[in-house]
Amino acid sequence: MAALPDGISRSRKATPINLFEAISVGSALALRSGSNIDHDRVRALLSDEELKRFTGAGSNAKKMVIGRIEYTRDKLL
């Protein structure tokens, strides 16, 4: 993705699966709705405090999965 040339990561070399899911699926939903993705907004999501809460401990619950995807989509619309 042009917006993230170094990949989807916060500070580690490894990509957290929950963060990857949020960025990739949320971006896909925003694109599907006809939105143009602002690269700066995508990069800002990597340090977004609310998204960190959706991707941290206990984030595999259905509510958290839906929350992180919808949150990312909404930030990119």
TANOR-V486874 format. One record per residue. N is the residue number from 1. PSI is psi as a letter, one per 20 degrees, with the letter a starting at -180 (none if undefined). NEAR is the number of other C-alpha atoms within 10 Angstrom. D_CENTER is the distance of its C-alpha to the mean C-alpha in whole Angstrom. Layout:
n=N psi=PSI near=NEAR d_center=D_CENTER
n=N psi=PSI near=NEAR d_center=D_CENTER
This chain:
n=1 psi=p near=10 d_center=13
n=2 psi=h near=7 d_center=15
n=3 psi=h near=14 d_center=12
n=4 psi=m near=13 d_center=11
n=5 psi=h near=8 d_center=15
n=6 psi=j near=9 d_center=15
n=7 psi=a near=13 d_center=12
n=8 psi=n near=24 d_center=9
n=9 psi=q near=17 d_center=10
n=10 psi=g near=15 d_center=11
n=11 psi=i near=9 d_center=15
n=12 psi=r near=8 d_center=16
n=13 psi=h near=10 d_center=17
n=14 psi=q near=10 d_center=15
n=15 psi=o near=13 d_center=12
n=16 psi=p near=14 d_center=11
n=17 psi=g near=12 d_center=10
n=18 psi=h near=20 d_center=8
n=19 psi=g near=23 d_center=5
n=20 psi=g near=15 d_center=6
n=21 psi=g near=17 d_center=7
n=22 psi=g near=24 d_center=4
n=23 psi=g near=23 d_center=3
n=24 psi=g near=17 d_center=6
n=25 psi=g near=17 d_center=8
n=26 psi=g near=23 d_center=6
n=27 psi=g near=24 d_center=7
n=28 psi=g near=18 d_center=10
n=29 psi=h near=18 d_center=11
n=30 psi=g near=20 d_center=11
n=31 psi=g near=15 d_center=13
n=32 psi=h near=10 d_center=16
n=33 psi=i near=11 d_center=16
n=34 psi=j near=10 d_center=18
n=35 psi=q near=14 d_center=16
n=36 psi=p near=12 d_center=16
n=37 psi=p near=17 d_center=12
n=38 psi=o near=12 d_center=13
n=39 psi=h near=13 d_center=12
n=40 psi=h near=11 d_center=13
n=41 psi=h near=15 d_center=10
n=42 psi=g near=20 d_center=7
n=43 psi=h near=17 d_center=9
n=44 psi=h near=10 d_center=10
n=45 psi=h near=21 d_center=6
n=46 psi=h near=17 d_center=7
n=47 psi=j near=13 d_center=10
n=48 psi=p near=13 d_center=9
n=49 psi=h near=10 d_center=12
n=50 psi=g near=12 d_center=11
n=51 psi=h near=20 d_center=7
n=52 psi=h near=17 d_center=9
n=53 psi=h near=14 d_center=12
n=54 psi=i near=23 d_center=10
n=55 psi=j near=22 d_center=9
n=56 psi=b near=13 d_center=13
n=57 psi=p near=8 d_center=16
n=58 psi=k near=9 d_center=17
n=59 psi=j near=16 d_center=13
n=60 psi=i near=13 d_center=15
n=61 psi=q near=10 d_center=17
n=62 psi=g near=8 d_center=16
n=63 psi=h near=10 d_center=15
n=64 psi=h near=17 d_center=12
n=65 psi=g near=17 d_center=11
n=66 psi=g near=14 d_center=12
n=67 psi=g near=18 d_center=11
n=68 psi=h near=25 d_center=7
n=69 psi=g near=23 d_center=7
n=70 psi=h near=18 d_center=9
n=71 psi=g near=18 d_center=8
n=72 psi=g near=27 d_center=5
n=73 psi=g near=23 d_center=8
n=74 psi=h near=13 d_center=10
n=75 psi=h near=16 d_center=9
n=76 psi=i near=23 d_center=9
n=77 psi=none near=17 d_center=13
